[in-house]
């Protein structure tokens, strides 16, 4: 393992701090803050994991990414239909969609395309999970990474969003391991899921 990769886990406090700033500090717009934060995460991932970031586009990986994104969306759409009568749940969903008002749809579409989706996957799967996979057996690295990815959303104070992050993290973590540490299906799935939820077919 390269010396720089040994510091992967040491970067976690930086990631948690960035998400705290993103969701709790009212400077710039939300989309400016999250774009800056994810760009920093991407820089960390590329710096500490250089040489270990794999992108191998293929029809099979593309199909897996698209299908997993659609299934994720269908899962949360179904959950929304079941819980839409719960005022607390609807308030949590509404608070997420309130973020859409801080930027035009075309800009949100572009930022989800890059840097937000790819940067999160490069950091959480390409750096953190890949590092943990050298230390843990089986699916433990997927679970630990997904829990960390959900906990980083604690500053949102939104249990629904934290749950979405956990489930999404498990799916993207599985894709990463299933496709031999290839980030391509993770990129496709994460980006398409975000686009469906935020831009194309909002739940609320």
Rosetta silent file (secondary structure, phi, psi, omega in degrees, C-alpha in Angstrom):
SEQUENCE: XXXXXXXXXXXXXXXXXXXXXXXXXXXXXXXXXXXXXXXXXXXXXXXXXXXXXXXXXXXXXXXXXXXXXXXXXXXXXXXXXXXXXXXXXXXXXXXXXXXXXXXXXXXXXXXXXXXXXXXXXXXXXXXXXXXXXXXXXXXXXXXXXXXXXXXXXXXXXXXXXXXXXXXXXXXXXXXXXXXXXXXXXXXXXXXXXXXXXXXXXXXX
SCORE:     score description
SCORE:     0.000 S_00000001
   1 L     0.000  134.455  179.088    0.000    0.000    0.000 S_00000001
   2 L   -64.816  148.741 -178.815    1.290    3.435   -0.911 S_00000001
   3 H   -55.938  -40.046 -177.248    2.229    5.662    1.991 S_00000001
   4 H   -63.333  -33.201 -178.606   -0.386    8.242    0.973 S_00000001
   5 H   -68.343  -22.178  179.091   -3.180    5.644    1.152 S_00000001
   6 H   -68.035  -16.522 -179.663   -2.402    5.039    4.820 S_00000001
   7 H   -96.696    8.263 -177.644   -3.747    8.507    5.519 S_00000001
   8 L   -57.892  -51.466 -178.013   -7.118    7.814    3.877 S_00000001
   9 H   -67.284  -26.412  178.577   -8.994    7.296    7.139 S_00000001
  10 H   -68.593  -14.557  179.288   -7.249   10.311    8.657 S_00000001
  11 H   -84.097   -8.933 -176.963   -9.090   12.451    6.098 S_00000001
  12 H   -58.195  -42.345  176.944  -12.502   11.551    7.537 S_00000001
  13 H   -58.795  -32.738  176.811  -12.631   14.483   10.002 S_00000001
  14 H   -64.447  -44.494  179.720  -12.099   16.811    7.034 S_00000001
  15 H   -62.110  -43.379  179.593  -15.053   15.213    5.223 S_00000001
  16 H   -64.917  -39.453  178.074  -17.283   15.547    8.307 S_00000001
  17 H   -63.944  -43.039 -179.981  -16.254   19.171    8.736 S_00000001
  18 H   -61.392  -39.612  179.950  -17.012   19.939    5.094 S_00000001
  19 H   -72.417  -30.898  174.761  -20.507   18.469    5.391 S_00000001
  20 H   -63.889  -45.984  178.902  -21.106   20.443    8.580 S_00000001
  21 H   -62.528  -42.455 -177.940  -20.181   23.631    6.740 S_00000001
  22 H   -58.523  -42.502 -172.752  -22.298   22.609    3.746 S_00000001
  23 H  -102.222  -10.510 -175.504  -25.476   22.126    5.761 S_00000001
  24 H  -122.836  -11.038 -178.489  -25.021   24.442    8.732 S_00000001
  25 L  -106.367  121.104 -176.904  -23.098   27.513    7.559 S_00000001
  26 L   -89.575   62.781  174.225  -25.138   30.094    5.682 S_00000001
  27 L  -121.128  136.954 -174.007  -22.412   31.433    3.428 S_00000001
  28 L    61.329 -174.584  176.571  -22.845   31.363   -0.337 S_00000001
  29 L   -88.032  163.817  179.081  -25.696   29.263   -1.730 S_00000001
  30 H   -57.169  -43.460 -175.849  -26.178   25.607   -0.804 S_00000001
  31 H   -70.419  -28.900  172.171  -25.121   24.484   -4.282 S_00000001
  32 H   -67.503  -43.236 -177.577  -21.974   26.615   -4.101 S_00000001
  33 H   -66.147  -46.092 -177.394  -21.123   25.101   -0.715 S_00000001
  34 H   -71.697  -30.631  176.657  -21.704   21.478   -1.691 S_00000001
  35 H   -66.569  -42.732  178.318  -19.848   21.939   -4.992 S_00000001
  36 H   -65.305  -43.407 -178.797  -16.840   23.356   -3.161 S_00000001
  37 H   -63.775  -44.812 -179.473  -16.978   20.625   -0.502 S_00000001
  38 H   -70.169  -31.494  176.053  -17.188   17.793   -3.018 S_00000001
  39 H   -63.925  -38.363  177.223  -14.411   19.333   -5.111 S_00000001
  40 H   -66.049  -42.068  177.261  -12.200   19.239   -2.004 S_00000001
  41 H   -60.988  -39.868  178.770  -13.166   15.600   -1.404 S_00000001
  42 H   -63.807  -42.288  177.921  -12.273   14.795   -4.996 S_00000001
  43 H   -61.259  -42.579  178.603   -8.885   16.453   -4.578 S_00000001
  44 H   -63.058  -45.542 -178.311   -8.269   14.418   -1.393 S_00000001
  45 H   -61.541  -43.818 -178.843   -9.331   11.192   -3.097 S_00000001
  46 H   -70.871  -32.970 -179.030   -7.093   11.773   -6.093 S_00000001
  47 H   -73.678  -44.632 -176.044   -4.165   12.874   -3.932 S_00000001
  48 H   -85.277  -24.965 -176.820   -4.285   10.020   -1.402 S_00000001
  49 L  -114.771   23.052 -176.835   -5.473    7.297   -3.743 S_00000001
  50 L   -57.094  136.740 -176.938   -3.603    8.205   -6.902 S_00000001
  51 L    89.394  -15.290 -177.349   -3.055    5.186   -9.053 S_00000001
  52 L  -107.219   -2.018 -179.939   -5.900    3.352   -7.362 S_00000001
  53 L   -85.288  113.395 -177.600   -8.852    5.041   -9.039 S_00000001
  54 E  -107.544  130.185  173.703  -10.226    2.645  -11.668 S_00000001
  55 L  -130.657  108.040 -177.992  -12.690    3.646  -14.364 S_00000001
  56 L  -125.543   81.641 -179.306  -13.433    0.855  -16.847 S_00000001
  57 L   -58.011  135.758  175.792  -16.524    1.784  -18.888 S_00000001
  58 L  -155.925  159.964  178.911  -18.368   -1.222  -20.296 S_00000001
  59 H   -61.903  -38.102 -179.391  -21.882   -2.044  -21.350 S_00000001
  60 H   -65.686  -45.068  179.689  -22.282   -4.412  -18.416 S_00000001
  61 H   -67.791  -37.834  177.679  -21.140   -1.838  -15.867 S_00000001
  62 H   -62.534  -45.350  179.671  -23.296    0.837  -17.491 S_00000001
  63 H   -61.997  -41.440  179.251  -26.368   -1.407  -17.321 S_00000001
  64 H   -63.629  -40.851  179.037  -25.686   -2.218  -13.671 S_00000001
  65 H   -64.964  -44.980 -179.333  -25.357    1.471  -12.838 S_00000001
  66 H   -65.777  -47.753 -177.765  -28.559    2.433  -14.634 S_00000001
  67 H   -62.432  -43.518 -179.417  -30.590   -0.473  -13.244 S_00000001
  68 H   -64.342  -37.323  178.462  -29.411    0.087   -9.659 S_00000001
  69 H   -65.239  -42.276  179.739  -30.277    3.804   -9.882 S_00000001
  70 H   -65.998  -42.245  178.902  -33.773    3.011  -11.156 S_00000001
  71 H   -65.899  -39.171  176.280  -34.323    0.389   -8.452 S_00000001
  72 H   -61.047  -46.669  179.407  -33.088    2.804   -5.781 S_00000001
  73 H   -61.202  -44.521 -179.449  -35.472    5.462   -7.033 S_00000001
  74 H   -62.242  -38.255  178.361  -38.351    2.945   -7.140 S_00000001
  75 H   -61.783  -48.686 -178.156  -37.575    1.876   -3.561 S_00000001
  76 H   -74.645  -30.026  174.198  -37.691    5.412   -2.220 S_00000001
  77 H   -63.071  -42.257  178.656  -40.691    6.323   -4.392 S_00000001
  78 H   -64.134  -42.411  177.403  -42.566    3.400   -2.858 S_00000001
  79 H   -62.041  -38.224  178.465  -41.542    4.480    0.615 S_00000001
  80 H   -63.703  -41.492  179.915  -42.744    8.005   -0.126 S_00000001
  81 H   -64.165  -37.517 -179.058  -46.152    6.692   -1.214 S_00000001
  82 H   -71.136  -38.836 -172.078  -46.492    4.663    1.976 S_00000001
  83 H  -101.377    4.273 -173.517  -45.399    7.454    4.341 S_00000001
  84 L   -64.682  -15.166  176.939  -46.812   10.494    2.571 S_00000001
  85 L   -85.678   -3.573 -179.457  -49.581   10.742    5.179 S_00000001
  86 L   -91.502  113.095 -176.105  -47.015   11.240    7.953 S_00000001
  87 H   -59.192  -37.215 -179.696  -46.548   15.016    8.561 S_00000001
  88 H   -64.746  -43.755  179.077  -43.078   14.573   10.086 S_00000001
  89 H   -63.540  -44.939 -179.331  -41.878   12.575    7.096 S_00000001
  90 H   -63.103  -35.610  177.892  -43.340   15.046    4.617 S_00000001
  91 H   -65.065  -39.280  178.741  -41.630   17.912    6.454 S_00000001
  92 H   -65.871  -41.930  178.496  -38.278   16.110    6.166 S_00000001
  93 H   -65.877  -42.691 -179.200  -38.774   15.519    2.443 S_00000001
  94 H   -62.025  -36.759 -179.307  -39.900   19.111    1.906 S_00000001
  95 H   -66.230  -31.431  176.659  -36.793   20.441    3.643 S_00000001
  96 H   -69.887  -45.266 -177.716  -34.624   18.515    1.163 S_00000001
  97 H   -73.454  -15.237  174.298  -36.526   19.833   -1.840 S_00000001
  98 H   -63.625  -26.476  179.172  -36.326   23.344   -0.452 S_00000001
  99 H   -63.942  -25.715 -179.451  -32.661   23.174   -1.476 S_00000001
 100 H   -66.379  -21.813 -177.061  -33.779   23.106   -5.126 S_00000001
 101 H   -77.762   -9.853 -177.930  -34.988   26.687   -4.799 S_00000001
 102 H   -90.781   10.232  177.518  -31.456   27.979   -4.237 S_00000001
 103 L  -166.015  151.137  177.737  -30.399   27.320   -7.831 S_00000001
 104 L   -66.995  152.286 -175.962  -31.860   26.922  -11.332 S_00000001
 105 H   -58.894  -38.911 -177.792  -32.636   23.380  -12.481 S_00000001
 106 H   -65.611  -36.074  179.428  -30.069   23.416  -15.281 S_00000001
 107 H   -70.139  -41.893  177.714  -27.296   24.384  -12.847 S_00000001
 108 H   -60.544  -42.781  177.931  -28.341   21.696  -10.352 S_00000001
 109 H   -56.726  -47.478 -177.601  -28.353   19.165  -13.216 S_00000001
 110 H   -68.031  -39.270 -178.412  -24.804   20.117  -14.207 S_00000001
 111 H   -71.080  -33.037  175.187  -23.455   20.160  -10.643 S_00000001
 112 H   -68.132  -31.717  177.675  -24.918   16.730   -9.904 S_00000001
 113 H   -69.025  -41.464  176.170  -23.193   15.523  -13.057 S_00000001
 114 H  -167.779  128.043   16.920  -19.919   17.022  -11.856 S_00000001
 115 H  -100.040   -7.791 -163.586  -18.464   17.452   -9.299 S_00000001
 116 H   -58.585  -61.703 -177.086  -21.033   16.230   -6.748 S_00000001
 117 H   -60.865  -55.045 -179.904  -21.807   12.634   -7.744 S_00000001
 118 H   -59.725  -38.543 -177.992  -18.378   11.589   -9.055 S_00000001
 119 H   -65.460  -42.867  178.745  -16.553   13.310   -6.191 S_00000001
 120 H   -61.954  -42.533 -179.901  -18.593   11.535   -3.510 S_00000001
 121 H   -69.048  -40.713  178.546  -17.988    8.163   -5.145 S_00000001
 122 H   -60.249  -39.509 -178.514  -14.290    8.799   -5.703 S_00000001
 123 H   -77.416  -55.331 -171.360  -13.885    9.669   -2.028 S_00000001
 124 H   -73.877  -42.557  178.753  -16.232    7.212   -0.280 S_00000001
 125 H   -90.924  -50.385 -174.433  -15.833    4.184   -2.502 S_00000001
 126 H   -68.596  -27.066 -179.204  -12.566    4.844   -4.342 S_00000001
 127 H  -109.948  -60.108 -173.093  -10.638    5.961   -1.251 S_00000001
 128 H   -69.395  -54.561 -178.353  -12.365    5.032    2.016 S_00000001
 129 H   -64.011  -41.700  179.948  -13.991    1.707    1.103 S_00000001
 130 H   -59.809  -39.959  177.744  -11.019    0.593   -0.974 S_00000001
 131 H   -65.796  -44.017 -179.450   -8.749    1.312    1.974 S_00000001
 132 H   -66.799  -30.354  179.831  -11.025   -0.540    4.420 S_00000001
 133 H   -63.903  -21.207  177.524  -11.237   -3.545    2.084 S_00000001
 134 L   -81.220  -11.066 -175.712   -7.542   -4.159    2.707 S_00000001
 135 L  -115.451  -16.621 -174.529   -8.250   -4.386    6.440 S_00000001
 136 L  -125.135  153.804  179.663  -11.667   -6.088    6.639 S_00000001
 137 L   -98.294  160.187  174.594  -13.141   -9.319    5.337 S_00000001
 138 L    58.211 -139.666 -178.083  -16.336   -9.914    3.416 S_00000001
 139 L   -92.666   11.561 -177.370  -18.807   -7.078    3.203 S_00000001
 140 H   -58.905  -39.494 -178.649  -17.646   -5.382    6.400 S_00000001
 141 H   -64.847  -36.226  177.900  -15.933   -2.584    4.475 S_00000001
 142 H   -63.372  -46.056 -177.602  -19.171   -1.890    2.579 S_00000001
 143 H   -65.199  -47.474 -177.970  -21.150   -1.657    5.821 S_00000001
 144 H   -63.347  -44.678  179.236  -18.623    0.514    7.659 S_00000001
 145 H   -62.000  -42.114 -178.970  -18.210    2.877    4.712 S_00000001
 146 H   -66.222  -38.857  177.250  -21.978    3.161    4.280 S_00000001
 147 H   -64.441  -44.666  177.451  -22.500    3.903    7.972 S_00000001
 148 H   -61.479  -41.867  179.268  -19.821    6.600    7.841 S_00000001
 149 H   -63.369  -34.296  176.983  -21.389    8.006    4.669 S_00000001
 150 H   -76.065  -40.089 -178.916  -24.755    8.208    6.416 S_00000001
 151 H   -64.523  -28.240 -179.982  -23.327    9.678    9.626 S_00000001
 152 H   -65.721  -17.677  178.931  -21.682   12.485    7.683 S_00000001
 153 H   -88.858    4.796  178.328  -25.243   13.646    6.916 S_00000001
 154 H   -55.853  -37.233  178.487  -26.049   14.159   10.613 S_00000001
 155 H   -60.321  -15.798  176.744  -25.647   17.973   10.266 S_00000001
 156 H   -71.038  -20.692 -176.710  -28.725   17.918    8.013 S_00000001
 157 L    56.137   32.696 -175.547  -30.783   16.988   11.108 S_00000001
 158 L  -127.680   99.276 -177.843  -32.929   15.013    8.670 S_00000001
 159 H   -56.698  -35.399 -179.099  -33.439   11.298    9.505 S_00000001
 160 H   -64.979  -42.902  179.668  -34.936   10.583    6.071 S_00000001
 161 H   -67.717  -37.120  177.716  -31.890   11.955    4.258 S_00000001
 162 H   -63.163  -40.066  178.351  -29.547   10.049    6.575 S_00000001
 163 H   -66.977  -41.505  177.049  -31.455    6.848    5.750 S_00000001
 164 H   -58.725  -43.630  179.466  -31.274    7.569    2.012 S_00000001
 165 H   -62.386  -39.092 -179.739  -27.501    8.014    2.350 S_00000001
 166 H   -64.962  -49.543 -178.600  -27.209    4.691    4.201 S_00000001
 167 H   -65.371  -45.529  177.437  -29.181    2.699    1.630 S_00000001
 168 H   -59.268  -42.756  179.545  -27.493    4.430   -1.294 S_00000001
 169 H   -60.826  -39.710  178.699  -24.098    3.819    0.267 S_00000001
 170 H   -64.734  -42.397  179.519  -24.815    0.099    0.620 S_00000001
 171 H   -65.338  -48.231 -178.069  -25.864   -0.180   -3.035 S_00000001
 172 H   -69.184  -32.849  175.914  -22.897    1.805   -4.362 S_00000001
 173 H   -65.496  -40.104  177.758  -20.543   -0.027   -2.032 S_00000001
 174 H   -64.504  -44.289  178.838  -21.804   -3.360   -3.363 S_00000001
 175 H   -58.767  -42.325 -178.622  -21.370   -2.191   -6.961 S_00000001
 176 H   -60.896  -45.738 -179.442  -17.817   -1.091   -6.209 S_00000001
 177 H   -72.581  -40.508 -177.837  -16.874   -4.466   -4.748 S_00000001
 178 H   -62.271  -35.717 -178.114  -18.886   -6.497   -7.280 S_00000001
 179 L  -101.586   33.145  170.844  -17.118   -4.811  -10.194 S_00000001
 180 L    55.234   52.637  176.363  -13.640   -5.242   -8.754 S_00000001
 181 L    62.111   30.430  176.650  -13.158   -1.703   -7.400 S_00000001
 182 E   -92.342  124.214 -177.930  -14.344   -0.074  -10.624 S_00000001
 183 L   -79.075  -15.010 -173.687  -15.870    3.348   -9.991 S_00000001
 184 H   -57.506  -51.865  179.561  -17.700    3.521  -13.322 S_00000001
 185 H   -64.293  -30.219  177.295  -20.950    1.758  -12.286 S_00000001
 186 H   -67.061  -44.152  177.177  -20.927    3.740   -9.027 S_00000001
 187 H   -57.179  -50.573 -176.637  -20.607    7.016  -10.946 S_00000001
 188 H   -60.238  -48.003 -177.029  -23.468    6.068  -13.260 S_00000001
 189 H   -64.995  -47.691 -177.529  -25.763    4.923  -10.443 S_00000001
 190 H   -64.138  -46.506 -178.614  -25.089    7.844   -8.105 S_00000001
 191 H   -64.059  -47.383 -177.642  -25.405   10.504  -10.800 S_00000001
 192 H   -65.817  -40.921  178.517  -28.577    9.047  -12.330 S_00000001
 193 H   -61.088  -46.667  178.760  -30.221    8.540   -8.930 S_00000001
 194 H   -60.078  -42.161 -179.627  -29.467   12.143   -7.925 S_00000001
 195 H   -64.301  -41.777  179.365  -30.817   13.420  -11.245 S_00000001
 196 H   -62.825  -46.177 -174.661  -34.026   11.405  -10.873 S_00000001
 197 H   -73.183  -40.750 -173.073  -34.654   12.554   -7.311 S_00000001
 198 H   -93.939  -32.974 -170.604  -33.649   16.196   -7.637 S_00000001
 199 H  -117.775  -53.028 -168.713  -34.303   17.171  -11.250 S_00000001
 200 H   -80.426  -49.026 -175.721  -36.166   14.694  -13.418 S_00000001
 201 L  -137.642   65.198 -179.357  -38.767   13.029  -11.159 S_00000001
 202 L   -54.555  142.473 -177.742  -38.815   14.700   -7.719 S_00000001
 203 L   -73.388  -38.860 -173.065  -40.709   12.696   -5.104 S_00000001
 204 L   -86.048    0.000    0.000  -42.385   15.614   -3.371 S_00000001
